[in-house]
Amino acid sequence: ARGRGGATCQGTLTLTLTLTLTLTLTLTLTLTLTLTLTLTLAQVIDLERMGKPEKVLREATVLDADILKVSSFLNHMVDVELMEACGEELAERLQEEQATKVLTVEATGLLPAMFVGKALGLPVIFARKSRQIGVSDSYQASYKSQVKSSTSDVYVSTEYLTAGDRVIIIDDFLAGGTTADALIRICRMANARVVGCGFLIEKWSDAGRAFLSGYGLT
């Protein structure tokens, strides 16, 4: 997902669905789900060539107002070809930011982040959710998970994130924005600069984009 209004749409394809949740997916395409589904044609080209739009539309399931089930291709079983296409799409959108490192959080954030790193030729750092044995100094930040309704900590070793780094943050979901906010705060502790963010799936109803808007990120 790209800030400042997102990517420019070149055209739209509208399909009727019986869903009630509004969200946006950026799996090299954008989906808006209420009673209609809108795909931006400019972003769906690569997935059309791979035969993937039908897979995403068929297998993503809205369980309730807060949860989108994507376990058949992202959160449990992984469609590697699809993840690589997503990573390449995000990398293309963020390549002008001249990043030096990719930062994500374990575990499923690693899937798109690794392919973004591969496409841009950058190392990938993943924030851990517990202190790593053998790492003495770490940056630490807390965030509240909207799914679990609990507070968690993330840790990044001071060895791998340093002053002067230009960082892009990649994750699978953007919901309330609290996880990304924690990663941004960690970068600030390291005197590193966050130059962009990318997410596969954005839940517009949780207003994460607005929550992060004060950082002025792309």
Salt bridges, closest charged atoms under 4 A:
ASP46 OD1 - ARG49 NH1 3.65
GLU59 OE2 - LYS55 NZ 3.22
GLU59 OE2 - ARG58 NH2 3.53
ASP79 OD2 - LYS52 NZ 2.75
ASP79 OD2 - LYS55 NZ 3.83
GLU81 OE1 - LYS52 NZ 3.84
GLU84 OE2 - LYS118 NZ 3.25
GLU89 OE2 - ARG93 NE 2.86
GLU97 OE2 - ARG2 NH2 3.64
ASP165 OD2 - LYS101 NZ 2.90
ASP181 OD2 - ARG185 NE 2.94
GLU202 OE1 - ARG209 NH2 2.76
ASP206 OD2 - LYS203 NZ 3.49
